[in-house]
Amino acid sequence: MVRNYQFNVSIEQFAFLTGRSISAFKRDFRQIFKGTPSSLACIKAAPGSVLPD
């Protein structure tokens, strides 16, 4: 997710690619990144931002 945030991939596609349902993907995402997928995109777009790989 961190490496591919700049590509136009939907949450549904990420869920499919990881073998999870959409709700399971969102739940796991919140546990790992402490936020939503859209919040990751906003943080990543900010200059000087740093996220785990």
N, C-alpha and C positions, 0 to 999 in steps of 0.2 A: 504494500500500500504506500509506504513512504517513498519508495523508488518510482512508483507509477502515478503519483498524485496529479501530475501535469497532463496526463492523457485523459481523454473524454471517455472514461469507463464508468458506467452506472453502478449503483450499489447492488442492483440485481445481478449484474455481470460479475462483480467481485464475489458475491455470495455463491454464484454458480461455480466460478473458478476455484473457490476454496472448498466446495462440496458441502456448503451449509445452506440452511434456509435463510431468507432475508432477516427474519427476527433473530436467529442465532448469530448471524454475521454481525448485526448491529450490537447485540449484547456482548459478544466477544470483543468487538472493536472498542466499546466503551470501557471494558475492563483493562484492555491493553494500553489504550491511548488516553484514558481518562477524559474522553470527550466524544463528540459525534464526528462522523466523516466530514461533514461540512465545516466543522470547527478546525479540523486538520488542514483542509484546503485554505482556509483563511490564515491560519498561523504560518503555513508553509509559504504563502504568498508574501508575507511580511518580510522586509529586508532584515537580514541578520538573525533570522529564526533558526533554531536548532531543535531537531527531533531525533529520537533514537532510530537507528536503522533496523 
